[in-house]
């Protein structure tokens, strides 16, 4: 039986890998992003939306989906400060606009998207919500990026409370907290090549796909709460 995916942040990197690797040929995919992705799936539908405008993006997606059943909702969105992960990073230099944009895109838009699609998810007999988090949302990480960390910690709190709200509906709610990804390599690049060229410091996208497939493969009797996946060489956590 075909499934319906709703995936946010599909224009490149991990999001593009998700829509390439997870759905079958029979499944339907609604991909949300500002720029159009390169996707040749027969049942792919692109929804152009700017997630820095949470109410507008919510309404654009809901207008397309209306009352259609949604099996899998994956929110793969996370923008960070302009100088994030750089020695020049200085929280005091973050502008009001930058802070507001990150909160709107990473948290506010996510909340509204999930809220608006709960009734769609209830139509599925084994619905899953997966948020793509970060090791910057884990306790006592060593990163300095204040705003990005704030938003990723918020996602963990969101997931914990959502799970209680949706328990009776048997909707699984999970978060996958990822470290540094080898997004410059496509899924077609052999894992051994990725490992060799990144000196084992970045996570191959194939590994992330395996984690997501595991969550999607579980029954409605199980709840995968959280998966933490730093790179083996990552000493940030």
C-alpha positions as CSV (number, residue, x, y, z in Angstrom):
1,X,0.0,0.0,0.0
2,X,1.4,3.4,-0.9
3,X,2.4,5.9,1.7
4,X,2.3,9.7,1.7
5,X,5.4,11.6,2.8
6,X,5.5,15.3,3.7
7,X,9.1,16.4,3.9
8,X,10.3,19.9,4.7
9,X,13.7,21.2,3.4
10,X,14.1,19.1,0.3
11,X,16.0,21.4,-2.0
12,X,19.5,20.0,-1.2
13,X,21.6,18.0,1.1
14,X,19.9,15.7,3.6
15,X,16.4,16.7,2.5
16,X,17.0,15.7,-1.1
17,X,18.6,12.5,0.1
18,X,15.4,11.7,2.1
19,X,13.1,12.0,-0.8
20,X,15.5,10.0,-3.0
21,X,16.0,7.1,-0.6
22,X,13.0,6.6,1.6
23,X,9.8,6.6,-0.6
24,X,9.0,3.6,-2.9
25,X,8.0,4.2,-6.5
26,X,4.3,3.9,-5.4
27,X,4.5,6.4,-2.6
28,X,3.5,10.1,-2.8
29,X,5.8,12.9,-1.7
30,X,5.0,16.5,-0.9
31,X,8.3,18.4,-0.6
32,X,8.4,21.8,0.9
33,X,11.3,24.3,0.2
34,X,12.0,27.8,-1.2
35,X,13.8,26.5,-4.3
36,X,12.7,23.6,-6.4
37,X,14.6,20.4,-5.9
38,X,15.9,18.0,-8.5
39,X,13.5,15.1,-8.1
40,X,12.3,12.7,-10.8
41,X,10.0,10.6,-8.6
42,X,6.7,10.1,-10.5
43,X,4.6,11.1,-7.5
44,X,6.6,14.1,-6.3
45,X,4.8,17.4,-5.6
46,X,6.8,20.5,-4.8
47,X,5.3,23.1,-2.6
48,X,7.2,26.4,-2.7
49,X,7.2,28.0,0.7
50,X,9.4,30.3,2.8
51,X,9.6,28.9,6.3
52,X,10.8,32.2,7.7
53,X,7.1,33.2,7.3
54,X,5.5,30.5,9.5
55,X,1.8,31.3,9.1
56,X,2.1,31.8,5.3
57,X,4.0,28.6,4.8
58,X,1.6,26.6,6.9
59,X,-1.4,27.9,4.9
60,X,0.4,27.2,1.6
61,X,1.0,23.5,2.6
62,X,-2.4,23.0,4.1
63,X,-4.1,24.4,1.0
64,X,-2.5,21.7,-1.1
65,X,-2.9,18.8,1.3
66,X,-6.3,19.7,2.6
67,X,-7.7,16.5,4.1
68,X,-5.3,14.0,2.5
69,X,-3.9,11.3,4.6
70,X,-0.3,11.8,5.7
71,X,1.7,8.8,6.8
72,X,5.1,10.4,7.4
73,X,5.9,14.0,8.3
74,X,9.7,14.8,8.4
75,X,10.8,18.3,9.3
76,X,14.3,18.7,8.1
77,X,15.0,22.4,8.6
78,X,17.7,24.1,10.5
79,X,19.4,27.4,9.6
80,X,22.2,28.8,11.8
81,X,24.1,32.0,12.4
82,X,26.1,33.5,9.6
83,X,29.4,32.8,11.4
84,X,28.3,29.6,13.1
85,X,31.0,26.9,13.5
86,X,33.7,29.6,12.8
87,X,36.3,30.9,15.2
88,X,35.0,34.4,14.5
89,X,31.5,33.6,15.9
90,X,30.4,36.1,18.5
91,X,26.9,35.9,19.9
92,X,26.9,39.6,20.7
93,X,27.1,40.4,17.0
94,X,24.0,38.4,16.1
95,X,21.4,40.9,14.8
96,X,17.7,41.0,15.8
97,X,16.8,40.0,12.3
98,X,19.1,36.9,12.3
99,X,17.8,35.7,15.7
100,X,14.2,36.2,14.7
101,X,14.6,34.4,11.4
102,X,16.2,31.4,13.0
103,X,13.5,31.1,15.7
104,X,10.8,31.5,13.0
105,X,12.3,28.9,10.6
106,X,13.6,26.3,13.0
107,X,10.9,26.4,15.7
108,X,7.8,28.5,14.9
109,X,7.2,27.1,11.4
110,X,7.8,23.6,12.7
111,X,5.1,24.0,15.4
112,X,2.6,25.4,13.0
113,X,3.3,22.8,10.4
114,X,2.8,19.9,12.8
115,X,-0.3,21.4,14.4
116,X,-2.0,22.0,11.0
117,X,-1.3,18.4,9.8
118,X,-2.3,16.4,12.9
119,X,-5.8,15.6,11.5
120,X,-4.1,14.4,8.3
121,X,-1.8,12.1,10.3
122,X,-4.7,10.7,12.3
123,X,-6.0,9.2,9.0
124,X,-2.9,6.9,8.8
125,X,-2.8,3.6,10.7
126,X,0.9,4.0,11.6
127,X,1.8,7.7,11.3
128,X,5.2,9.0,12.2
129,X,6.6,12.5,12.9
130,X,10.3,12.8,12.6
131,X,12.2,16.0,13.5
132,X,15.8,16.4,12.4
133,X,17.6,17.8,15.4
134,X,21.3,18.3,16.1
135,X,23.9,17.4,18.6
136,X,23.8,21.2,19.4
137,X,20.5,20.3,21.0
138,X,22.0,17.8,23.4
139,X,22.9,18.5,27.0
140,X,26.3,20.0,27.7
141,X,27.6,20.1,24.1
142,X,30.7,22.2,23.5
143,X,29.4,24.4,20.7
144,X,29.2,28.2,21.1
145,X,26.3,28.9,18.7
146,X,23.7,30.2,21.1
147,X,20.7,30.7,18.8
148,X,21.1,27.5,16.8
149,X,21.5,25.6,20.0
150,X,18.4,27.2,21.4
151,X,16.3,26.2,18.5
152,X,17.6,22.6,18.5
153,X,17.0,22.3,22.3
154,X,13.4,23.5,21.6
155,X,12.8,20.7,19.1
156,X,13.6,18.1,21.8
157,X,11.1,19.7,24.2
158,X,8.6,19.9,21.3
159,X,8.9,16.2,20.6
160,X,8.6,15.2,24.3
161,X,5.3,17.1,24.7
162,X,3.9,16.1,21.3
163,X,4.4,12.5,22.2
164,X,2.0,12.9,25.2
165,X,-0.5,14.8,23.1
166,X,-0.5,12.1,20.3
167,X,-0.1,9.0,22.4
168,X,-3.8,8.0,22.2
169,X,-3.7,8.4,18.4
170,X,-0.7,6.1,18.2
171,X,1.3,8.7,16.2
172,X,5.0,8.1,16.7
173,X,7.0,11.2,17.4
174,X,10.8,11.0,17.1
175,X,13.8,13.3,16.9
176,X,17.2,12.4,15.3
177,X,20.0,14.5,16.6
178,X,22.7,14.6,14.0
179,X,26.3,15.7,14.0
180,X,28.4,16.9,11.1
181,X,27.1,15.4,7.8
182,X,28.9,14.7,4.6
183,X,26.3,16.5,2.6
184,X,28.7,17.4,-0.2
185,X,28.5,13.7,-1.3
186,X,25.5,12.2,-2.9
187,X,23.9,8.9,-2.0
188,X,25.5,7.4,-5.0
189,X,29.0,7.9,-3.5
190,X,30.2,4.7,-1.8
191,X,30.3,4.9,1.9
192,X,34.0,3.9,1.9
193,X,34.8,6.7,-0.4
194,X,33.0,9.2,1.9
195,X,34.8,7.9,4.9
196,X,38.2,8.0,3.2
197,X,37.8,11.5,1.8
198,X,36.4,13.0,5.0
199,X,38.9,11.2,7.2
200,X,36.0,9.7,9.1
201,X,35.0,13.1,10.5
202,X,31.6,13.4,8.7
203,X,28.6,11.1,8.8
204,X,27.7,9.5,5.4
205,X,24.1,10.3,4.4
206,X,23.6,6.5,3.9
207,X,23.9,6.1,7.7
208,X,21.2,8.7,8.3
209,X,18.9,7.0,5.9
210,X,19.3,3.7,7.8
211,X,18.3,5.5,11.0
212,X,15.2,7.0,9.4
213,X,14.3,3.7,7.8
214,X,14.4,2.1,11.1
215,X,12.0,4.6,12.6
216,X,9.6,4.3,9.7
217,X,9.7,0.5,9.8
218,X,8.5,0.2,13.4
219,X,4.9,-0.7,14.2
220,X,2.4,1.6,15.9
221,X,3.0,-0.4,19.1
222,X,6.5,1.1,19.4
223,X,7.9,4.6,20.1
224,X,11.4,5.6,19.0
225,X,11.9,8.6,21.2
226,X,15.3,9.9,20.2
227,X,18.4,8.9,18.2
228,X,21.7,10.7,18.8
229,X,24.2,10.3,15.9
230,X,27.4,12.3,16.2
231,X,30.3,11.5,13.9
232,X,32.8,9.0,15.4
233,X,35.5,11.7,15.4
234,X,33.2,14.4,16.8
235,X,34.3,15.5,20.2
236,X,31.6,18.2,20.5
237,X,29.5,15.8,22.6
